[in-house]
């Protein structure tokens, strides 16, 4: 789809992306190591008296449905943030993982898990709060490394992100050695990325950060289009590139912190899907941002379904599946840019 963006084209693309997300989510509800009937689960949902003794309802509505919802939210947030980072840096290799934002968020979350902190603030628990603080600290550091004479340098930012990611990995290794054996299992499982053992409460807990950051990014679709023409052209059209970059990093850190706190540092989601959406729909961010979010949600649902069924009853970490699928794509993109 190319050409001028019309309202019909915009809503058609968004509608098809949303339909794909719903279809993938519905199919995922019926797939698993244990057989379960969607019809029986629906009947039990309509009749509360049947829920306690309906195994299909317990499997689909209490186990699979929260996972599907969380995968859609986490994948959508990572895809949206990856698209925004690629827009302000004008580089398709940028995403929360390669820029080190996810790594910083992971350090904060692992600190909370290792020290077993028990702090709550509104709907946020210790892991969410520590994840947000870690992401904010790393965003500030990476942004400082990438700015030279009030100009954001892409190469310095990417190198800074890679360096921060390596430092964060070392910090997590140190924290692992400080954990007791029982806690170490939970930390390792979380660090590989996963959506297991989630509940509706886990889904609700990430909504404030996720919705706030996503709303800011979606509002910047127009300025992203202007930045694609160059910073001088954007200035001439009333866009302040530095302000757009700061707001994007702030909003991206909120979304990334929410995603990492809920599912661990899952890589490549914000890299693959935005790139594919641009190839299919063009580069207008009014179209790319929502479609990339919906497509990334569907992509992570597929990856999570593969993670829990490929070696059933053993479950793979979903971060391993996204790495296996996304790693080769990243290498190909890197070679093409060279």
Protein Blocks (a to p, Z undefined) as FASTA:
>chain_A
ZZjddfklmmmmmmmmmmmmmmmmmmmmmgcfbdcdfklmmmmmmmmklmmmmmklmmmm
mmmmmmmmmmmmmmmmmmmmmmmmmmmnopakbcfklnommmmmmmmmmmmmmnopacde
hjbcfklmmmmmmmmmmmmmmmmmmpgghiacfklmmmmmmmmmmmmmmmmmmmmmmpcf
klmmmmmmmmnopaehiafklmmmmmmmmmmmmmmmmmmmmmmmmmmnojklmmmnopaf
klmmmmmmmmmmmmmmmmmmmnopaehklmmmmmmmmmmnojcfklmmmmmmmmmmmmmm
mmmmmmmmmmocbdcdfklmmmmmmmmmmmmmmmmmZZ
